[in-house]
Amino acid sequence: MEIICIDKRIFDELIVRLSEIEKKVTRLCSPAKDAGLKKWMDNRDVCEVLRISKRTLQVYREKGLLPYTRIKNKIFYRPEDVQKLLESSDHPQRKKP
């Protein structure tokens, strides 16, 4: 077995760097977080909740009744905005068929 002597300052720096690497590896290997996108709803989800057609949903967007975010060509809605519309007088409550 070979013994290698290094300066304490260098050893401490090495420990700090290894600790940083460990944190990065742990972060990269942990289940990927979606940056909140799981909380967002797409057109299909909103149409199901509000029981409306895609065209009606488009009208709601055009009238500014339902805030949305467009990422590339996909439109997303915050669940709290959908709930607010559902509870408002702007959305006619429809009974399930």
N, C-alpha and C positions, 0 to 999 in steps of 0.2 A: 504494500500500500504506500502510495506516495503522498507526502504531506506538502501542501503548498501554503506559503505564508503571503498574506496580502495586508495592505494597510487597512486599519479599521474604517477610515473614511470611505475607501473604495468598497469595502464590504457592505457598509450601510447604504451606499448608493445602489449597490446591486440588489439589496433586499427591497428597497423602495421601488426599483424598476420591476422586479419580479411581482411585487404586490400590484402594481399598475397593470401588468400583463394579466395577472389572475383576474382582476376585476373586468377587464375587457373580454376575456374568454368567457367568463361567467355571463356577462351581459349578452354576448353573441350566441351563446348556447342556450340561453333561457328561451322559453316560448316567445315567439315574436309578438310584440305588442302591435296593435293595429292603429295606434295613434288616435284612438277614439272612433274609428270608422265603423266598428261594430255597433256603435250607438246610433248610427245614421240609418235612414230607411231609403230604399230606392222606390221608383215609380210603382212597381208591383205591390210592394209592402203597403204603401200609402193607399193605393186603390182598394186593397183588401180591407184595410182598417176603416176607411171612410165609406166603403161600398159605393164607389163611383167608377166611371169609365176613365180610360187614359185621356180621352178628349176633355172630359170635365176637369180632370186634374190639370191639363194644359190651360184651360180657361182660368182656373184658380191662380195659376202662376202668372198668367198675363194680367189679371186684375190686381195682382199683388196681395191676394188673400193668404197665400202660403209661401213664406220665404224658402228659398232653396239655394243650393250650392252646386255649381257645375264643375266637375273634374273631368277634363278631356271631354268626352261626349256623353258622360253619364251624369245624371242628376240625382242629388241626395237631399234628404229632408231631415231635420232634427225631430226626434219623436215629440219633444215638448211643443214644437210649433204645430205638429199634426194634432196633438191633444187639444191645444188651444183652439184650433179651427173647429175641431169636433164639438167642443163645448160652446162655441160662439153661435150667434144667430145667423151668420153668413153661410153656415152649412146646414142644409135641411136634413134632419134626422130621418133616415130611412129604416124601415123595419125589414128584418130578414124575410126573404120570400118563403 
